[in-house]
């Protein structure tokens, strides 16, 4: 696919079929009007939610409205993503967003009103057979009650909401709009302006001088703004501390984990277990140094390619076949659903003019999931395909086995199914590969995923934990303190045999995730859980597959930790992370053999 087609020119076989959601615009409009009518009904129940019959009716109504709104929103935005320059669907997308806000406002009284009941009344509701279906919803409300404030205090906190976004907004403006990076020389000796997007390309250059110059230019730019960026990050931490105190949580970390009902130990286990495995990371760094043939490995060498250019031309049809073969261990039923997705227009395959970039899996309950790709004929796109189909099949199994209210899985679980598919594809390709160059290319690809998703995100998670603890103890988060903490962590994670360049102490200043606090650890736990599942499936076979399919079918019917535990991955223990580290070690040994 060389030239980029207009949306109208894209062949039907390469498009997703959104008609499965709505046959036409008239069908969308009809459901939109229906939601508008139902919103008028909701308000009639305000002030009546001590009565079990009224609660049951309002929950049913809430589910109907919520499902319709989701369908309207997903369709409008997926149509918009087909060609973002098309004004018709830009307008429809805006219309669906406005409706979502309206629905949120109209139904916002439900939870607080139920929570205003006494503990005794709430326990009666939980035990009421008429409300048996909503038992989990009610128990979850009771769990949150201790952190919900009076009506006036809640109204005040809601008003603080806009102020609370300020640190992240200011950082985003500074980072994306105001920061100007200098020009650096590329491989051809041409002066090119450094940007966020080009930075990683420079770091992947085969020319070490290019990598070094880009690295130094990047961090020198942040160093000039260190006082301002330290102030925005410190303000974000202060905001978190304020909310934790206001809502009576013991710490910001515990407040952040509360939503998913995850104990602090899950977070600290991850950090402690990775610390124990750091000698493996140091060994990988030493192997990297050898393969790059340098005296000392520097921070700007971490993304440098270890093997000569290995070009893998993989068409979309080949990618589908390989993905299907690699997922054989998951059994007939899984493969049947996968094939259905391939055949029945779940996927929008190639780039076209105006199409949204990147890739995602999305959809609405009651209709099959959809996958947006911008497929290129290479290895990366094949991994993207299996990753997104992992999400899609997780949604498919959850939706077909759970009622709407309990079908949605958490972010904590979201990356497990997609990463498991990648692990099985990698295992399949490594076993099948006979060319040492191809094998080395694949191993490098996989090892770097471990490095960036498990080790690096855990280091980020540890940094967040340290700076929040310091703030909670009343310490001031100066640029010097932030840089010192960050530099010391790099020394620990990368090892003393590596040249940990002083410039890296400013990296904390360019990580947007630090404004979405205590989120990044989920990348590392998700990757570890998936690696643990893959290991069990490949070693045990059917019993492990049955447990895994049970996980996919669970949706959000229980707390994330319990769902994983039932399936054989206990994230409250260090075991899954240790299993992931065992896989990392096996890959490292294989790489070391090939490198001899």
Secondary structure in CASP SS format (residue, H / E / C, confidence):
PFRMAT SS
TARGET T0000
AUTHOR 0000-0000-0000
METHOD secondary structure of the structure
MODEL  1
X C 1.00
X C 1.00
X C 1.00
X C 1.00
X E 1.00
X C 1.00
X H 1.00
X H 1.00
X H 1.00
X C 1.00
X C 1.00
X H 1.00
X H 1.00
X H 1.00
X C 1.00
X C 1.00
X C 1.00
X H 1.00
X H 1.00
X H 1.00
X C 1.00
X C 1.00
X C 1.00
X C 1.00
X H 1.00
X H 1.00
X H 1.00
X H 1.00
X H 1.00
X H 1.00
X H 1.00
X H 1.00
X H 1.00
X H 1.00
X H 1.00
X H 1.00
X H 1.00
X H 1.00
X H 1.00
X H 1.00
X H 1.00
X H 1.00
X H 1.00
X H 1.00
X H 1.00
X C 1.00
X C 1.00
X C 1.00
X C 1.00
X C 1.00
X C 1.00
X H 1.00
X H 1.00
X H 1.00
X H 1.00
X H 1.00
X H 1.00
X H 1.00
X H 1.00
X H 1.00
X H 1.00
X H 1.00
X H 1.00
X H 1.00
X H 1.00
X H 1.00
X H 1.00
X H 1.00
X H 1.00
X H 1.00
X H 1.00
X H 1.00
X H 1.00
X H 1.00
X H 1.00
X H 1.00
X H 1.00
X H 1.00
X H 1.00
X H 1.00
X H 1.00
X H 1.00
X C 1.00
X C 1.00
X C 1.00
X C 1.00
X H 1.00
X H 1.00
X H 1.00
X H 1.00
X H 1.00
X H 1.00
X H 1.00
X H 1.00
X H 1.00
X H 1.00
X H 1.00
X H 1.00
X H 1.00
X H 1.00
X H 1.00
X H 1.00
X H 1.00
X H 1.00
X H 1.00
X H 1.00
X C 1.00
X C 1.00
X H 1.00
X H 1.00
X H 1.00
X H 1.00
X H 1.00
X H 1.00
X H 1.00
X C 1.00
X C 1.00
X C 1.00
X H 1.00
X H 1.00
X H 1.00
X H 1.00
X H 1.00
X H 1.00
X H 1.00
X H 1.00
X H 1.00
X C 1.00
X H 1.00
X H 1.00
X H 1.00
X H 1.00
X H 1.00
X H 1.00
X H 1.00
X H 1.00
X H 1.00
X H 1.00
X H 1.00
X H 1.00
X H 1.00
X H 1.00
X H 1.00
X H 1.00
X H 1.00
X C 1.00
X C 1.00
X C 1.00
X C 1.00
X C 1.00
X H 1.00
X H 1.00
X H 1.00
X H 1.00
X H 1.00
X H 1.00
X H 1.00
X H 1.00
X H 1.00
X H 1.00
X H 1.00
X H 1.00
X H 1.00
X H 1.00
X C 1.00
X H 1.00
X H 1.00
X H 1.00
X H 1.00
X H 1.00
X H 1.00
X H 1.00
X H 1.00
X H 1.00
X H 1.00
X H 1.00
X H 1.00
X H 1.00
X C 1.00
X C 1.00
X C 1.00
X C 1.00
X E 1.00
X E 1.00
X E 1.00
X C 1.00
X C 1.00
X C 1.00
X C 1.00
X C 1.00
X E 1.00
X E 1.00
X E 1.00
X C 1.00
X C 1.00
X H 1.00
X H 1.00
X H 1.00
X H 1.00
X H 1.00
X H 1.00
X H 1.00
X H 1.00
X C 1.00
X C 1.00
X C 1.00
X C 1.00
X H 1.00
X H 1.00
X H 1.00
X H 1.00
X H 1.00
X H 1.00
X H 1.00
X H 1.00
X H 1.00
X H 1.00
X H 1.00
X H 1.00
X H 1.00
X H 1.00
X H 1.00
X H 1.00
X H 1.00
X C 1.00
X H 1.00
X H 1.00
X H 1.00
X H 1.00
X H 1.00
X H 1.00
X H 1.00
X H 1.00
X H 1.00
X H 1.00
X H 1.00
X H 1.00
X H 1.00
X H 1.00
X H 1.00
X H 1.00
X H 1.00
X H 1.00
X H 1.00
X H 1.00
X H 1.00
X C 1.00
X C 1.00
X C 1.00
X C 1.00
X C 1.00
X H 1.00
X H 1.00
X H 1.00
X H 1.00
X H 1.00
X H 1.00
X H 1.00
X C 1.00
X C 1.00
X C 1.00
X C 1.00
X C 1.00
X H 1.00
X H 1.00
X H 1.00
X H 1.00
X H 1.00
X H 1.00
X H 1.00
X H 1.00
X H 1.00
X H 1.00
X H 1.00
X H 1.00
X H 1.00
X C 1.00
X H 1.00
X H 1.00
X H 1.00
X H 1.00
X H 1.00
X H 1.00
X H 1.00
X H 1.00
X H 1.00
X H 1.00
X H 1.00
X H 1.00
X H 1.00
X H 1.00
X H 1.00
X C 1.00
X C 1.00
X C 1.00
X C 1.00
X C 1.00
X E 1.00
X H 1.00
X H 1.00
X H 1.00
X C 1.00
X C 1.00
X C 1.00
X C 1.00
X C 1.00
X C 1.00
X C 1.00
X C 1.00
X C 1.00
X C 1.00
X C 1.00
X C 1.00
X C 1.00
X C 1.00
X H 1.00
X H 1.00
X H 1.00
X H 1.00
X H 1.00
X H 1.00
X H 1.00
X H 1.00
X H 1.00
X H 1.00
X H 1.00
X C 1.00
X H 1.00
X H 1.00
X H 1.00
X C 1.00
X H 1.00
X H 1.00
X H 1.00
X H 1.00
X H 1.00
X H 1.00
X H 1.00
X H 1.00
X H 1.00
X H 1.00
X H 1.00
X H 1.00
X C 1.00
X C 1.00
X C 1.00
X E 1.00
X E 1.00
X C 1.00
X C 1.00
X C 1.00
X E 1.00
X C 1.00
X C 1.00
X C 1.00
X C 1.00
X C 1.00
X C 1.00
X C 1.00
X E 1.00
X E 1.00
X E 1.00
X C 1.00
X C 1.00
X C 1.00
X C 1.00
X C 1.00
X C 1.00
X C 1.00
X E 1.00
X E 1.00
X E 1.00
X C 1.00
X C 1.00
X C 1.00
X C 1.00
X C 1.00
X C 1.00
X H 1.00
X H 1.00
X H 1.00
X H 1.00
X H 1.00
X H 1.00
X H 1.00
X H 1.00
X H 1.00
X H 1.00
X H 1.00
X H 1.00
X H 1.00
X H 1.00
X H 1.00
X H 1.00
X H 1.00
X H 1.00
X H 1.00
X H 1.00
X H 1.00
X H 1.00
X H 1.00
X C 1.00
X C 1.00
X H 1.00
X H 1.00
X H 1.00
X C 1.00
X C 1.00
X C 1.00
X C 1.00
X H 1.00
X H 1.00
X H 1.00
X H 1.00
X H 1.00
X H 1.00
X H 1.00
X H 1.00
X H 1.00
X H 1.00
X H 1.00
X H 1.00
X H 1.00
X H 1.00
X H 1.00
X H 1.00
X H 1.00
X H 1.00
X H 1.00
X H 1.00
X H 1.00
X H 1.00
X C 1.00
X C 1.00
X C 1.00
X H 1.00
X H 1.00
X H 1.00
X H 1.00
X H 1.00
X H 1.00
X H 1.00
X H 1.00
X H 1.00
X H 1.00
X H 1.00
X H 1.00
X H 1.00
X H 1.00
X H 1.00
X H 1.00
X H 1.00
X H 1.00
X H 1.00
X H 1.00
X H 1.00
X H 1.00
X H 1.00
X H 1.00
X H 1.00
X H 1.00
X H 1.00
X H 1.00
X H 1.00
X H 1.00
X H 1.00
X H 1.00
X H 1.00
X H 1.00
X H 1.00
X H 1.00
X H 1.00
X C 1.00
X C 1.00
X C 1.00
X C 1.00
X C 1.00
X C 1.00
X H 1.00
X H 1.00
X H 1.00
X H 1.00
X H 1.00
X H 1.00
X H 1.00
X H 1.00
X H 1.00
X H 1.00
X H 1.00
X H 1.00
X H 1.00
X H 1.00
X H 1.00
X H 1.00
X C 1.00
X C 1.00
X C 1.00
X C 1.00
X E 1.00
X C 1.00
X C 1.00
X H 1.00
X H 1.00
X H 1.00
X H 1.00
X H 1.00
X H 1.00
X H 1.00
X H 1.00
X H 1.00
X C 1.00
X H 1.00
X H 1.00
X H 1.00
X H 1.00
X C 1.00
X C 1.00
X C 1.00
X C 1.00
X C 1.00
X H 1.00
X H 1.00
X H 1.00
X H 1.00
X H 1.00
X H 1.00
X H 1.00
X H 1.00
X H 1.00
X H 1.00
X H 1.00
X H 1.00
X H 1.00
X H 1.00
X H 1.00
X H 1.00
X H 1.00
X H 1.00
X H 1.00
X H 1.00
X C 1.00
X H 1.00
X H 1.00
X H 1.00
X H 1.00
X H 1.00
X H 1.00
X H 1.00
X H 1.00
X H 1.00
X H 1.00
X H 1.00
X H 1.00
X C 1.00
X C 1.00
X C 1.00
X C 1.00
X C 1.00
X C 1.00
X H 1.00
X H 1.00
X H 1.00
X H 1.00
X H 1.00
X H 1.00
X H 1.00
X C 1.00
X C 1.00
X C 1.00
X C 1.00
X C 1.00
X C 1.00
X C 1.00
X C 1.00
X H 1.00
X H 1.00
X H 1.00
X H 1.00
X H 1.00
X H 1.00
X H 1.00
X H 1.00
X H 1.00
X H 1.00
X H 1.00
X H 1.00
X H 1.00
X H 1.00
X H 1.00
X H 1.00
X H 1.00
X H 1.00
X H 1.00
X H 1.00
X H 1.00
X C 1.00
END
